[in-house]
Amino acid sequence: MDAPNPARQTALRRLDALSHLLDNSIRVPGTQARFGLDAVIGLIPGFGDAAGAVVSAYVVVQAARLGASVPTLIRMLLNVGIEAVAGAVPVLGDLFDAAFKANARNVTLLRREMDLPGSTRRSSKAVVSAVIVALVVILGGIGILAYLAARAVWNVIT
């Protein structure tokens, strides 16, 4: 069995705290339902979804730096992509964002993998770089979709 790595444990605790803040920090009064700052920030047209995706990207990059496997990183990227694309839809996307909780899902995936015996591996610069490129593509795609949507709305208005 691998000895606990204090630096890894500290990084995981930070990611836990960040995902809680983003996805579960606010309780809906009178219910057990929770949402976080990611859903609130997502209400800001244009900026909100991009900012949420950037913070979600940070979680994935940290997972790559901690040595998460490529299949886990791909699942995490899919979670970010799904939340970012769905979150771009006005109102319904914000509700989806509050319910989907990509950051909490991603930290759970990472913790599950890091808790497995033998999961200690060195991060690869190539994998970290590939994750960053994938995240830039996702964010760029969201930016293009936002531009096209704004342009379509502008054409309808004028």
Secondary structure, DSSP 8 states (H G I E B T S, - for coil): -----HHHHHHHHHHHHHHHHHHTSEE-TTSS-EE-HHHHHTTSTTHHHHHHHHHHHHHHHHHHHTT--HHHHHHHHHHHHHHHHHHTSTTHHHHHHHHH-HHHHHHHHHHHHHTSTT------HHHHHHHHHHHHHHHHHHHHHHHHHHHHHHHHH-
